Amino acid sequence: MRVLLDFNQVTGGGGVQVALSVLHNAARTRQVRWFAVLSPELRAEARAGGAEACEILELPGRTAIERYLNGLHIRAFERRVRPDVSFSVFGPVAWRADSPHLQGFAIPRLIYPDVVLPRLAPGAAFRQAARTTFRRSLVRRAEFLVVESETIRQRLERHLRIDRRKVFVVRNSYSPLFAQRLREVAVRARDPGGTFAILVPSGYYPHKNLEILPRAAVALRRLLGARPFRFVMTLPTDGRPWAALRESAAAMGVLGHFESVGTVPHGAIAELYRQADCMCLPTLLECSTAVYPESFMAGVPVATSRRDFALEFCGEAAAYFDPREPRDIAEKLALLADDRRLRDALVGEGERQLRRAYPAPEEKWEAQLQVLQRVAAREAATADPGRAGGEGA
C-alpha cells in the first residue's frame, strides 16, 4: 500500500507531537510505502522524528500567497507519487485528492453551536464566523473522516449532517514517551496538611475556559479555610494570557494561589503529574485530549467539566462540575482535597477506565492502518466503531 501523509495543517503545540508519533510509527511499518507533506513548522523536528522513512514534500512559509500555493503543491505531489490513499492528519483541508482521502477532524467549535465562547471584537468576530462557515463546508464535502470518540461522530451527524458511514472512530491513546518518563519519576509523598496542588495542564485557548479559575479560587478559599492550595498552570510566563489571569487573580485577592511553570516539554510533563494532588480541566469544548489518560496513568484524581465528551472519555473516573459555575468547581475541588477515600476511588476507577477506553499505542497504530486500508478500498465505516485506538483526529 502507498500512503500520502498530509501534515500541512500542523502549526505547533500538540499537533507536532501527534505528527511525530505518526511519523515514528510509519518508520516502523516497512510494508507500506510512505510519502509525507511537511508544514514549515514540522520540517526541522520531523527530520529527526521518523520522516527519513518517507519521500518528503516540504512546503514553503505561511504568507497568504504561500498558503494558496500549498494546495497546488500537494495536488501535484499526489499526482506524481500516486498513493492508494491520502491521509490529512488534521483537517479539514481545501485541496482535493484524486486518491481516496481520509481527514482527521478536531475542531469542536463546528459541532457545539450551543457553546458561547468569550466575545470578540466586531472585526475578529466576523472573521471567525466566516472561517467557521468555510470550515463547515469543507467538512461536509470530505470523502472520509476519522475522529477519536463516538460522541464526536454523533455530533458530526447531528449538526453537520455527515453520513456516519463516512466517519471512522479511532480512539485516542497515551504517549509512550509519557509512560516511560512516568516510570522514571518517583511518586511524591503526600502531606495531608500540605498545599493542595491542582494541576491545570493546558495551553491557552478560549474554549479551555481558564479565565474562570480565579473566581473558583475565591470560592475554594472560603471552603478550605486555612488549608493552603495552589493552581499550577502551564502557560508561558511572558505571554498575555498568563498576565491577564494574574491581573484577574490579583484583583480578587487570590494571586498567591496561582503559579505557572511555563511551557513544559512533552518529556517533562510526567514530573508535574507526580507532584499534583489532582488535575483540573474546566474546558468547554474538546474533540480529544491527552490530559485524561495521562492523569489516569499517573494516579491523579480528575476534576473536569460535565460535558458529553468528558463523560465518554472519563466515565466514572472523574469529579464533574459545571464549567460555567465557579462555586461548583470549588466544591468539587474541596471534596477532593478533604476526602481521601474519594481520591482513592477515582484513582482506582481511572486505572480501570484507562484499560477500558484507551488502547495501547501499538493497538492504536494498528487501528489507524486498518482504517487506511478500508479507505483505500473505499469501504464505509461500520455502525459499531468498536474499541479501536487512534491519534489522527
DOPALUM-62870 format. One record per atom (N, C-alpha, C, CB): x negated, y, z negated. Coordinates in steps of 0.02 Angstrom, whole numbers, plus 50000, padded with zeros to 5 digits. Glycine has a CB too. Example, Ala and Ser with C-alpha at 12.3 -4.5 7.8 and 13.67 -1.06 7.14 Angstrom:
BEGIN
493404971649610/493854977549610/493404983549610/494354977649548/493584988849646/493164994749643/493555000249606/492964997049714/
//
This chain:
BEGIN
499584994050000/500005000050000/499565006250000/500485000049939/499775011350037/499425017750041/499865023050006/499275019750115/499575026549957/499965031149916/499635038049916/500035028549844/500035043149931/499815050049926/500055052949860/500085054349986/499595055249818/499745058449754/499695065949763/499275055949698/500245069449752/500265076749761/500265080149693/500895078749802/499705083549677/499635087249614/499635094849626/498995085149578/499945097049679/499945104149696/500245108449640/500315105249760/500745105649604/501095109549553/500745109649485/501795106949544/500185106149479/499825106049415/499445112549406/499335099949411/499635116449356/499315122949345/498965123549278/499835128349350/499035118649233/498705119049168/499095115349115/498605126249148/498845115949053/499195113048995/499255105549000/499875116048988/499835103048977/499955095848976/499965092749045/500585094348942/500115096749097/500125094149165/499445091549186/500355099449212/498915094749163/498245092349180/498115085449149/497705097349156/498335084549087/498245078049054/498625072549090/498455078448981/499235074049111/499635069149148/499285067449213/500345071749162/499045072549249/498715071349313/498085067149305/498545078049347/497685068749254/497075064949242/497235057649224/496655068149187/497775056649187/497965049849170/498155045849233/498555049849121/498545048949277/498735045649339/498115044049381/499225049949380/497655048749386/497045047649425/496615042149394/496635054149430/496575042049328/496195036849293/496485029949309/496185038049217/497145029449306/497465023049321/497385021149394/498205023349303/497415026049438/497335024749509/496635021949523/497445031149551/496135024549488/495445022149498/495375014849478/494955026449457/495805012349433/495775005449411/496195000849455/495995004849339/496595003749499/497054999749540/496794999549611/497785002749538/496344994949623/495974994649686/496384991749743/495344990649677/496934988249728/497324985249782/497744990449819/497774979849754/497734996649794/498095002249827/497595007049856/498565005849777/497735009549915/497315014849945/497615021549925/497285014150025/497215025549890/497455031749861/497215037849899/497235032249788/497655042849904/497495049349932/497765054549882/497795050350004/497405059849870/497605064649818/497555071849843/497185063849755/498085075649829/498095082849841/497985086349775/498775085149874/497435090049768/497245093149705/497375100649706/496515091749689/497705103049653/497795110249645/497125113449626/498335111749591/497065120149635/496445123449614/496285122349540/496495130949628/496805122049498/496695121349426/496455114349408/497325122949389/496575109449451/496415102549435/495755100249465/496955098049459/495495103949512/494915101549551/494325099649508/494705106749601/494115104149463/493495102949425/493565096849380/493315109149384/494125096449342/494205090949296/494325084349332/494775092249248/494655084549389/494825078449424/494205075049452/495315079949480/493715078849470/493105075849498/492775071149448/492615081349518/492865072649383/492575068349331/493095063749300/492255072549277/493715063949326/494255060249294/494585054849334/494765064949274/494265052449387/494545046949425/494695048449497/495155044649392/494625054749517/494795056549586/494305053649636/494825064049593/493735051049611/493255048249658/493535042049693/492605046349621/494075039249666/494385033449697/494855035449754/494775029349645/494955041849765/495435044249814/495085048049870/495965048749780/495405048049928/495235053049979/495595059349960/495415050550052/495245065049958/495505071049925/495615076749974/495025073249870/496175080249963/496295086749994/496295091849938/496965086850035/495815096549940/495785101849890/496125108049918/495055103349869/496625110549882/496995116349904/496655122749885/497705116149876/496785128249922/496485134749905/496805137749843/496555139549963/496725144249833/496945147549772/497695148449768/496625154149767/497905153649729/498615154449713/498895161049736/498715153749639/498595164249785/498905170249812/499545168349848/498425174049858/499965173349863/500595171949896/500505168449962/500985178449906/500035170750002/499925167650067/499635160650059/499455171950110/499195159650010/498905153049999/499435148049975/498335153449948/499905150349933/500445145849912/500865143749972/500885149349859/500985148350017/501375146650077/500995141550120/501525152950119/500335142650126/499935138150168/499845131350137/499255141250181/499905130750070/499815124350038/500275118950067/499945124949963/500905120750077/501375116050105/501165113650174/502065119050108/500905118250215/500675116350282/500075111750278/500495122650323/499615113250231/499025108950222/499235101850201/498545112050170/499705101550154/499915094950130/500255090950186/500395095650069/500695094350224/501025090850279/500525088150329/501515095550315/500015092150346/499515089950393/499105084050365/499045095650412/498945084450301/498575079050268/498985072550268/498385080950195/499625073150252/500055067250251/500095064050320/500755068950226/500175068050371/500225065350438/499575062050460/500405070950488/499015064450434/498365061450453/498255054850417/497795066250436/498415054450351/498255048350314/498815043150317/498115050150241/499425045250336/499985040850347/500105036050288/499875036750410/500305038850230/500425034550172/501085030650179/500445038750107/501135025250141/501765021550137/502265025250093/501645014550112/502005029050045/502435032850000/502045038949976/502675028449940/502395044549968/502105050649939/502425051849871/502205056849986/502005053849822/502235054949754/502025061949731/501965049549706/502495066649729/502365073249700/502475072549625/502825078849731/501925072149587/501965070349516/502385075449478/501265069849486/502335081749497/502765086949468/503135090449525/502335092049427/503785089949523/504205093149573/504665098149538/504615087949612/505135101049577/505245099749648/504735103549691/505955101649667/504625100849751/504165104049797/504545105949860/503575099349814/504275110949895/504605113449955/504405109650018/504465120849964/503815106550018/503605103150079/503995096550088/502845101850078/504115094650150/504485088650167/504015083250193/505035090150219/504055077350164/503625071850184/503945067850241/503475067250124/503525065150284/503765060350334/503845053450303/503275060050394/503435051750254/503475045450219/504015045750165/502785043550187/504245040050138/504695040250080/504375044350024/504845032950055/504775048549992/504485053749948/504815053449879/504585060749979/504395052349828/504605052249758/504355058649725/504335045949721/504795061949685/504605068049650/504765067449576/504955074149680/504295069349534/504425069749462/504845075749446/503765069949423/505285075049397/505715080649376/505605082049302/506465079149390/505445088349285/505335090149215/505475097549204/504615088449194/506035100049231/506225107049221/506905107049187/506235111049289/506935106349121/507575105449088/508055111349096/507465104249015/507785117349107/508215123149114/508725122349170/507795129349128/508565118249220/509015117349277/509625113149259/508635114149334/509585109249205/510125104649189/510425105649119/509875097549196/510235111249087/510525113149023/510825120149029/509995112848966/511375120849067/511655127549078/511935130649014/512195127249129/512065126548963/512355129048900/511835132248855/512695123448864/511195131148868/510665133848825/510465140748849/510045129048824/510545145648805/510375152548821/509695154148791/510915157548795/509225155848834/508545157548812/508505165048797/508025155548864/507955167348765/507895174448749/507995178848810/507215175848720/508315184648797/508475189248852/507835191948884/508905195148826/507865192648950/507315195348989/507475202349014/507135190749047/506965206049032/507075212449065/507455211349130/506405216149078/507855216249153/508275215249212/507895212449273/508595221649231/507295215149287/506915212849345/506695205649336/506305217149356/506445203949276/506225197049263/506815192249263/505855196749195/507385194449237/507985190249237/508215188649308/508555193549198/508185193649352/508385192549421/507915187649455/508405199049461/507255188449443/506765183849474/506855176749449/506055186249461/506985176049383/507085169349356/507715166149383/507115169649280/508255169949390/508875167249417/508775164949489/509445172449413/508415168949528/508285167049598/507855160749601/507945172849636/507345160349558/506905154549557/507305148249536/506315155649509/507745149049487/508145143449465/508605140849520/508555145349405/508925145449557/509365143449612/508965139749666/509715149649642/508375142349682/507955139249733/507745132249711/507345143649748/507525131649648/507305125149624/507875120049623/507005125849554/508465122249604/509035117649606/509155114949677/509665121049580/509095119349726/509195117149795/508655112049815/509185123249843/508035113049792/507505108349808/507635101549775/506825111049785/507875101649713/508015095349678/508575091549714/508215096649605/509085095149735/509655091849768/509445088549834/510205096949781/508955091249868/508765088349932/508205083049926/508545093849979/507955081949864/507425077049855/507665070049873/507165077149782/507235066149905/507425059449926/507485054749866/506915056749976/506965054749821/506975050849760/506675055049704/506575044149769/506915054049643/506665057449584/506475052349531/507195062449556/506005054249488/505835050049430/505835054449368/505145046449440/506165051949315/506215055549252/506005050849196/506945058249240/505985053449134/505735049549079/506265047649028/505185053249044/506895048949043/507425046848996/508075046149033/507485051848938/508505041849006/509185041049034/509585047449024/509535035049001/509465051148970/509805057448958/509705062249017/509565060748893/509095062849040/508955067449095/509265064849160/508195068449103/509245058349169/509555055449229/510305057149230/509465047849230/510645056449174/511355057949170/511495065349182/511635055749103/511055069649155/511165076749165/511045078849238/510695080749119/510575075749272/510485077049343/511115075249382/509885073249371/511425069749363/512035067549397/512605072349381/512225060449375/512655074449318/513225078549297/513175085749321/513285078349222/512585088749315/512525095949327/512275097649397/512055098849276/511905093149429/511655094649496/511945089949548/510905094149498/512405085549526/512745080849572/512245076349609/513175084749622/511725074249574/511225069749603/511475062549597/510535070649568/511475059049652/511655051949652/511165048149607/511655048949725/511425044649556/510995041249508/510565035849541/511405038249453/510765033549600/510375028549635/509725031449663/510775025349691/509675038149663/509065041449686/508575042749629/509245048049720/508785041249567/508395043349508/508145037149470/508815047849461/507485036449466/507175031149427/506995033749358/506535028449463/507085029549308/506885031149239/506245027249223/507455029549188/505705030749211/505075027749192/504865031049126/504515028649248/504935027349073/504895030449007/504185032648988/505155025648954/504165037648946/503535040548925/503155035748879/503645047248890/502515036748873/502105032848828/501675037648787/501665027748867/501135035248761/500665039348723/499985038948757/500625036948648/499565043648740/498905043948770/498435038848738/498615051048763/498085034848779/497595030248750/497045033948712/497275025948805/496865039948736/496355043848701/496605045948632/496175050048741/497245047848627/497525049648562/497515043548515/498245052248569/497715037748541/497725031648500/497035029848475/498025025848539/496545030448519/495855028948499/495605033748446/495385029048559/495725040148457/495485045148409/495835044448342/495595052248437/496475042548344/496845041748282/496535036348238/497585040148297/496295031048270/495975025648232/495315027848201/495865019648278/495015032948229/494365035248205/494425040348149/493975038148262/495005043448141/495095048848092/495405045948029/495545054548121/495115047347972/495365044847909/496015048247890/494845045847853/496455044447858/497095047147834/496955051547773/497595041447816/497235057447773/497135062047717/497525059647655/497355069247736/497195059947598/497535058247536/498035063747519/497025057347478/498665061947508/499185066847494/499185068947421/499865063947513/499215075447410/499275078247343/500005080147332/498795084447333/500375076547289/501085077847280/501255085147264/501365073447226/500795088547231/500925095447214/500565100447258/500745096647144/500225097947309/499835102347352/500255105747405/499285098547385/499925109347448/500265112947502/500595108147551/499775117547540/501225109147564/501595105047611/501435107647681/502365105247597/501055103647720/500805105747785/501295103647840/500105102847799/501585108547875/502085107347927/501755108747995/502725111947917/501595103548031/501265104248096/501775105948150/500885097848114/501615111148190/502035113148247/501585112748309/502345120448238/501495106748338/501015105848393/501315107748460/500775098548395/501345114248473/501685116648534/501355122948560/502435118048520/501285123248626/501115129548657/501725134148657/500865128448728/501625140248682/502195144948682/502575144648748/501955152148668/503215143048743/503685143648798/504345145848766/503775136948839/504745149948801/505365152248769/505805146548743/505765156248819/505835140948778/506275135548757/506015131948695/506375130648813/505395133048675/505145129748614/505435132848551/504385129948613/505705139048557/506085141948502/505665143248440/506665137348484/505025144848450/504575145748392/504745152148353/503855146048416/505085156848386/505235163248352/505685162348291/505565167948401/506025156648287/506485155648230/506115153748166/506995150348247/505485151848171/505135149048113/505025154048056/504475146348135/504875160448068/504825165048011/505465165447970/504635171948034/506045165448003/506675165547966/506775158947928/507265166748014/506565153447959/506605147047923/506135147147862/506415141247970/505565150347869/505095150747813/505385154647754/504435153947835/505765159947769/506085163847715/506555159347676/506465169947744/506975155447712/507435150947678/507075145247642/507935148047729/506535142747671/506165137247641/505835139447576/505645134547690/505595145547574/505275148047512/505775148247455/504975155047523/506395150147471/506905150147418/507045143047394/507565153447444/507045138247439/507215131347421/506645127847383/507375127447484/506025129347401/505465125847370/505195129347308/504905125147420/505385135647298/505155139247239/504395139947239/505375135547176/504075137247187/503345138147180/502945133247223/503145137247108/503275128347254/502905123447294/502615126847356/503375117547315/501965126747366/501665130047424/501795126047488/500905131047414/501865129647543/501945126447608/501635130847662/502695125147624/501495127647718/501185131447773/501375128347840/500415131647765/501575132747887/501675130647956/501005131147992/502225135047991/500785125648021/500155125448057/500305125348131/499725119248037/500155130948165/500315131848235/499705130248279/500565139048248/499835129348343/499295128148391/499325133248447/499335120948420/499445139548429/499475144948478/498795148448482/500025150048459/498585150548542/497965154348548/497985160548503/497835156448621/497485161348461/497495166748412/497395173648442/496975165448360/497175173948505/497095180448538/497665181948586/496425180748574/498195178048584/498745178948631/499325182748601/498985172248655/499755185348644/500335189248622/500845185148582/500675192248682/500995178848600/501485175148560/501285174448486/501565168248590/500645172948472/500435172448403/500465179148368/499725169548399/500275184348404/500305191148374/501035192948358/499995196348423/501495191348403/502195192948391/502465188848332/502615191548454/502275182548327/502515178448272/502235180948206/502315171048283/501605183048206/501305185848146/501665192248124/500555187248157/501825196548173/502175202748157/502855201248126/502265207048220/503215196348155/503865194548128/503805191648058/504215189448175/503315187248048/503225184247982/503025189447930/502695178747985/502595194147950/502385199447904/502975203847884/501835203647935/503405205447933/503975209647918/504455206247869/504345211347982/504465199647869/504915195847824/504565193747760/505185189747860/503925195447754/503565193847692/503335186647686/503975195447635/503275183147744/503075176047741/502445174747782/503645171647765/502055179747797/501455178847838/500975173847807/501105185547849/500935173647741/500485168947708/500665161647717/500465170447636/501255160347745/501475153447757/501335151247829/502215152747742/500945155147866/500805153447936/500055153847949/501185158047984/499815149147989/499145149448016/499155146248085/498635145947969/498695148248128/498615144948192/497895142648200/498815149748251/497815136548222/497145133848233/496935134848306/497135126348216/497345138348344/497185139648414/497335133648458/496445141548421/497155134248521/497245128848568/496795122948549/497105131048641/497095117048543/496725111148520/496605106448579/497105107448463/495975104548592/495845099648646/496215093148632/495085098248652/496405089848687/496795083748680/496455078548635/496915080648749/495795078148639/495435073248599/495415074848525/494755072648624/495595080948506/495545083048436/496225083548401/495195089548431/496775082748438/497435083948408/497585078648354/497975083848461/497285072748359/497415067448310/497225069748239/497025061048328/496705073748233/496485076048168/497015080448135/495835079948174/497365084448175/497905088648148/498475084448121/498165093548201/498645079248157/499185074848133/498975071548067/499345069448185/498355069448061/498135066248000/498175070947939/497415063648009/498125077447952/498135082347897/498845084747881/497705088247915/499335082747921/500015085447915/500445081147868/500355085847983/500915084447834/501415080947794/502055079747834/501575084947732/502185083747885/502735082447930/502615086247995/503425084547898/502985084348047/502945087848111/503625091048123/502755082948170/503625097348142/504245101048154/504245103648226/504325106948104/504765102148264/504835104648332/505545107348341/504685099048385/505645114048339/506315116948343/506535118348415/506335123348304/506325114148462/506425115248533/507165115348553/506065110048572/507315119048605/507985119348633/508065114948695/508165126448650/507515113848730/507525110348794/506915105848800/507555115248853/507015099748823/506455095348840/506685090448893/506185091648777/506235088648937/506325082548978/505925076848948/506115083849051/505375078448917/504965073648882/504455077448841/504625068548931/504205074448789/503665077548750/503255072148717/503955082448698/502605073248712/502155068448681/502165068848605/501455069548705/502435074248577/502365075048504/502765069948464/502585082048484/503315067348492/503695062348456/503295055748449/504365060948491/503075052648504/502685046448494/502035047648457/502545043348561/501725053448466/501115054848428/501255055048353/500805061548450/501815058048333/501995058248262/502135051248236/502615062748252/502495047248275/502635040348253/501985036448244/503095036748304/501525037148290/500885033548285/500485035748225/500475034648348/500505042148210/500115044948155/500435043948087/499985052248167/501055041348085/501395040548022/501605047047991/500965036847974/501805051848032/502005058548009/502765059248018/501625064148047/503145060847965/503865061647972/504035067248022/504185063247905/504575066348059/504785071048111/505405074848089/504915067248178/505385081448097/505975085748091/506055089348157/505905090848030/506635088548188/506715091348255/507445092948269/506445086548308/507565095848327/508225098348346/508715092648359/508165102648408/509325093548337/509855088648353/510115090248423/510435088948301/509745087748472/509925088448543/509915081648575/509425093348580/510255080948631/510325074248660/509665071048678/510765074648721/509185074948703/508535072048722/508175069448660/508105077248758/508195073248605/507845071048544/508165064848514/507845076748493/508835064348518/509165058448491/508955052248529/509925059348495/508865052848595/508635047048633/507905045448617/508715048248708/507485050548614/506765049348602/506625046948531/506385055648615/507005049448482/506835048148411/507305043248376/506835054448374/507905042348401/508365037848368/508475039748295/508115030748372/508385034848250/508475036048178/507825038348144/508735029848144/507315039948184/506655041348156/506515048848148/506125038248199/507035052848137/506925060048129/507445062948082/506945063648197/507255068448049/507725072648013/507945078048061/507405075647946/508585078248078/508825082748130/509115089148101/509345079248174/509025094648137/509315101048116/509595104648177/508785105448081/510005109648163/510245114248215/509685119148230/510915117848194/509395119248290/508815123548303/508975130948304/508505121748368/509625132748303/509815139748301/509935142248230/510445140848342/509895137748180/510065139548111/509445138948066/510625135048085/509135144548047/508535144248005/508655140647939/508295151247991/509245141647910/509395138447845/509405130847853/510075140947818/509685128347908/509705121147918/509005118247928/510155119447979/508585121847966/507895119747974/507555119247906/507505124548021/507645124547866/507325124747800/507575119047755/507455131547766/508215117647758/508485112347715/508195105547732/509245112047721/508115104147797/507825097647816/507085097247796/507915096547892/506725102747804/506015102747784/505945102147708/505675109147808/506395105347671/506385104747598/506525097547576/506895109547566/506985094147610/507115087147595/506495082947604/507685084547638/506145084147659/505535080247672/504995081847621/505275081747742/504965088147600/504455090047550/504595086847482/504425097647543/505235086147464/505425083947397/505545076447391/506035087547375/505705073147446/505945066247443/505445061447475/506635065547476/505025058347435/504525053847462/504845047747495/504055051547407/505385045247466/505715039447495/505985040947565/506275036947450/506235046947575/506475048947641/505895049247690/506835055747638/505335052147668/504745052447712/504525045347732/504165056247677/504485040947683/504265034147696/504755030547743/504185030147631/505395031747733/505905028547776/505835030847848/506605029947749/505725037347858/505655040047926/505015037447959/505655047647925/504485036947919/503855034247947/503955026947969/503285034647895/504295022947928/504415016047946/504865015448008/504735012347889/505375019748011/505815019648070/505445022148131/506445023948057/504975026848121/504575029248177/504145023748208/504135034848155/503875019348165/503485013648191/503925009148234/503175009648133/504545007948211/505005003748250/505225007248314/505605001948208/505355013748311/505555017448370/505005017648422/505755024548351/504385017948400/503815017848446/503815011348485/503145018748408/503935005848451/503944999348485/504554998648531/503944993648434/505125001448509/505745000748548/505755005048611/506345002548505/505545011248604/505675016248656/505075018448696/505975022248625/504465016748674/503865019148707/503415013348727/503485024048662/503365011948791/502935006448814/502195008248804/503075004748887/501785003148804/501065004348802/500855007648868/500674997648791/500295011348868/500095014848929/500015010248990/499435018348917/499755004248980/499664999749037/500344997349064/499234993749018/500834996449019/501504994549041/501835000249080/501944992648981/501705006249058/501975012149091/501705012749162/501795018449051/501055011449169/500755011949236/501025006549281/499985011349231/501125000549256/501424995249296/502124997249320/501444988649257/502495000449276/503165002749294/503135008049349/503535005549233/502645012549345/502565017549397/502415014249464/502015022549379/501965009349464/501795005849526/502415002449555/501245000749513/502824999449512/503434996249537/503905001249569/503784992549480/503965007149539/504395012249569/504115014549637/504455018349522/503455015449641/503155017449705/503285012149759/502395018449696/503245005749740/503385000449788/504105000649811/503224993649758/504565001949765/505275002249783/505415008249827/505705002449721/505115013849811/505215019749852/504925018749922/504905026049820/504335015549926/504035014149991/504515010050034/503365010549983/504895005650002/505385001550038/506065004950042/505464994750004/506105011050015/506725014950012/507295011049979/506935017050083/507115007849923/507615004349883/507885009049830/507304998049850/508535008749818/508845013149768/508665010949698/509605013149777/508715015749651/508615014149581/509195009749557/508575020549538/509065005549509/509595001349481/510005005349432/509304995149446/510615002749418/511045006149371/510765006049300/511735003049371/510405000649284/510104999949218/509355001249224/510234992749188/509115006949195/508405008649203/507945004049165/508295015649181/508214999949120/507784995349083/507354999149033/507354991349130/506774996249018/506324999148968/505645000448998/506274994648906/505645002649061/505005004149093/504695010249060/505095005349168/504045010849068/503695016649041/503505021249097/503075014549001/503385027649085/503215032049140/502935038649119/503785033149181/502535041849163/502225048149147/502275053049205/501505047149129/502605051249257/502595055549315/503105060949317/502675051549374/503545061449267/504065066349272/503835073049246/504675064149234/
//
